[in-house]
Amino acid sequence: MTTKVLAKLPLLEPEAVAACCPPLSERPLTAEEAERTAVMFKALGDPVRLRLFSLVASHEGGEACVCDISDVGVSQPTVSHHLKKLREAGLLSSERRGTWVYYRVEPAVLAAMGQLLTRAAAA
């Protein structure tokens, strides 16, 4: 009998997070940093998108099937549209498993967004 050895691979940060920004109180954002950050906040500026993002982020196991989060008061095609916008902004990643799509908020996304709004520590 052979035993498979599974190696842990490092998680790659989404592109939007890898190039994220310092805390706003640390220094002014560059034009590129402001553009990337604005895309994330614009995506979260819609109440339905913010609710979907929250549902995924707070779901047990850190990921949610679209079937578990689609009851947000809008039609299924509208839910799909909003989830697409969140993916395009780099806030969600998705994976198809059979007929369902599962969404995940990478911990690095939440950390980067939190860091952006965190006041720089006093020296």
VOTIGU-423670 format. One record per residue (C-alpha): x, y, z; residue number from 0; chain. Coordinates in Angstrom, 3 decimals, m for minus. Each point is the difference from the previous one (the first is absolute). Layout:
# residues N
ATOM, X, Y, Z, timi, drendo
ATOM, X, Y, Z, NUM, A
...
END
This chain:
# residues 123
ATOM, X, Y, Z, timi, drendo
ATOM, 0.000, 0.000, 0.000, 0, A
ATOM, 1.324, 3.424, m0.921, 1, A
ATOM, m0.530, 3.134, 2.021, 2, A
ATOM, m0.447, 3.357, m1.648, 3, A
ATOM, 1.793, 2.896, 1.587, 4, A
ATOM, m1.889, 3.238, m0.367, 5, A
ATOM, 2.076, 3.136, 0.114, 6, A
ATOM, m1.488, 3.303, 1.039, 7, A
ATOM, 0.354, 2.553, m2.721, 8, A
ATOM, 0.192, 3.675, 0.896, 9, A
ATOM, m3.094, 2.035, m0.770, 10, A
ATOM, 0.439, 2.622, m2.660, 11, A
ATOM, m1.512, 3.331, 0.769, 12, A
ATOM, m2.462, 1.435, m2.506, 13, A
ATOM, 1.499, 2.662, m2.252, 14, A
ATOM, m2.036, 2.769, 1.596, 15, A
ATOM, 1.284, m0.875, 3.447, 16, A
ATOM, 3.617, m0.628, m0.914, 17, A
ATOM, 0.323, 3.586, m1.129, 18, A
ATOM, m2.200, 1.540, 2.654, 19, A
ATOM, 0.629, 3.093, 1.906, 20, A
ATOM, 1.437, 1.229, 3.280, 21, A
ATOM, m2.331, 1.350, 2.680, 22, A
ATOM, m1.571, 3.258, m1.136, 23, A
ATOM, 1.505, 1.812, 2.971, 24, A
ATOM, 3.534, m1.125, m0.893, 25, A
ATOM, 0.413, 1.903, m3.260, 26, A
ATOM, m2.065, 1.228, m2.922, 27, A
ATOM, m0.942, m2.683, m2.516, 28, A
ATOM, 1.568, 0.073, m3.426, 29, A
ATOM, m2.330, 0.342, m2.975, 30, A
ATOM, 0.348, m3.750, m0.733, 31, A
ATOM, m0.676, m0.985, 3.632, 32, A
ATOM, m3.039, 2.265, 0.110, 33, A
ATOM, m1.332, m1.528, m3.231, 34, A
ATOM, 0.357, m3.586, 1.284, 35, A
ATOM, m1.499, 0.881, 3.363, 36, A
ATOM, m2.897, 1.894, m1.554, 37, A
ATOM, m0.937, m3.071, m2.067, 38, A
ATOM, m0.307, m2.070, 3.195, 39, A
ATOM, m2.006, 2.621, 1.875, 40, A
ATOM, m2.193, 0.738, m3.018, 41, A
ATOM, m0.880, m3.691, m0.198, 42, A
ATOM, m0.955, 0.065, 3.684, 43, A
ATOM, m1.941, 3.249, m0.417, 44, A
ATOM, m3.117, m1.880, m1.102, 45, A
ATOM, m2.107, m1.360, 2.897, 46, A
ATOM, m0.676, m3.334, m1.747, 47, A
ATOM, 3.708, m0.498, m0.759, 48, A
ATOM, 0.982, 0.928, 3.541, 49, A
ATOM, m2.532, m2.492, 1.333, 50, A
ATOM, 1.242, m2.759, m2.343, 51, A
ATOM, 3.605, 0.736, 0.980, 52, A
ATOM, m0.979, m0.177, 3.675, 53, A
ATOM, m1.890, m3.269, m0.516, 54, A
ATOM, 3.036, m1.606, m1.628, 55, A
ATOM, 2.507, 1.436, 2.491, 56, A
ATOM, m2.004, m1.139, 3.019, 57, A
ATOM, m1.039, m3.388, m1.376, 58, A
ATOM, 1.232, m3.078, 1.836, 59, A
ATOM, 3.276, m1.231, m1.456, 60, A
ATOM, 0.720, 3.301, m1.728, 61, A
ATOM, m1.817, m0.889, m3.198, 62, A
ATOM, m3.602, m0.164, m1.106, 63, A
ATOM, m1.931, m1.706, m2.754, 64, A
ATOM, m2.032, 2.381, m2.114, 65, A
ATOM, m3.008, m2.115, 1.004, 66, A
ATOM, 0.544, 1.080, 3.637, 67, A
ATOM, 0.335, 3.738, m0.597, 68, A
ATOM, m2.423, 0.804, m2.807, 69, A
ATOM, m2.919, 1.074, 2.222, 70, A
ATOM, 0.802, 3.700, 0.191, 71, A
ATOM, m3.224, 1.405, m1.410, 72, A
ATOM, 0.976, 0.119, m3.671, 73, A
ATOM, m0.321, m2.469, m2.871, 74, A
ATOM, 2.597, m2.703, m0.654, 75, A
ATOM, 1.355, 1.721, m3.130, 76, A
ATOM, 0.490, 3.172, 2.061, 77, A
ATOM, 1.817, m1.972, 2.704, 78, A
ATOM, 2.289, m1.446, m2.675, 79, A
ATOM, 0.677, 3.491, m1.358, 80, A
ATOM, 0.937, 1.330, 3.436, 81, A
ATOM, 2.221, m3.003, 0.750, 82, A
ATOM, 1.749, 0.571, m3.329, 83, A
ATOM, 0.674, 3.628, 0.923, 84, A
ATOM, 1.455, m1.093, 3.356, 85, A
ATOM, 2.263, m2.501, m1.796, 86, A
ATOM, 1.124, 2.612, m2.522, 87, A
ATOM, 0.906, 2.344, 2.872, 88, A
ATOM, 2.209, m2.724, 1.491, 89, A
ATOM, m2.166, m0.382, 3.092, 90, A
ATOM, m1.227, m3.547, m0.679, 91, A
ATOM, 1.387, m3.065, m1.688, 92, A
ATOM, m2.202, m2.787, m1.324, 93, A
ATOM, 0.176, m3.667, m0.854, 94, A
ATOM, m2.521, m2.126, m1.869, 95, A
ATOM, m0.764, m3.354, 1.604, 96, A
ATOM, m2.460, m1.970, m2.055, 97, A
ATOM, m3.018, 2.197, m0.599, 98, A
ATOM, 0.732, 2.466, 2.821, 99, A
ATOM, 2.465, 2.840, 0.335, 100, A
ATOM, 1.728, 0.577, 3.330, 101, A
ATOM, 1.272, 3.438, 1.004, 102, A
ATOM, 2.801, 0.842, 2.388, 103, A
ATOM, 1.387, 3.173, 1.503, 104, A
ATOM, 3.715, m0.501, 0.349, 105, A
ATOM, 1.212, 0.923, 3.495, 106, A
ATOM, 2.596, 2.266, m1.607, 107, A
ATOM, m2.803, 2.106, m1.508, 108, A
ATOM, m1.585, 0.634, 3.381, 109, A
ATOM, 3.401, 0.678, 1.577, 110, A
ATOM, 0.975, 2.464, m2.730, 111, A
ATOM, m3.310, 1.852, 0.197, 112, A
ATOM, 0.268, 0.169, 3.772, 113, A
ATOM, 3.585, 1.219, m0.188, 114, A
ATOM, m0.935, 2.717, m2.459, 115, A
ATOM, m2.462, 1.457, 2.486, 116, A
ATOM, 2.156, m0.552, 3.076, 117, A
ATOM, 1.678, 2.964, 1.517, 118, A
ATOM, 3.785, m0.246, m0.133, 119, A
ATOM, 1.508, m0.840, 3.394, 120, A
ATOM, 1.570, 2.895, 1.823, 121, A
ATOM, 3.775, m0.112, m0.029, 122, A
END
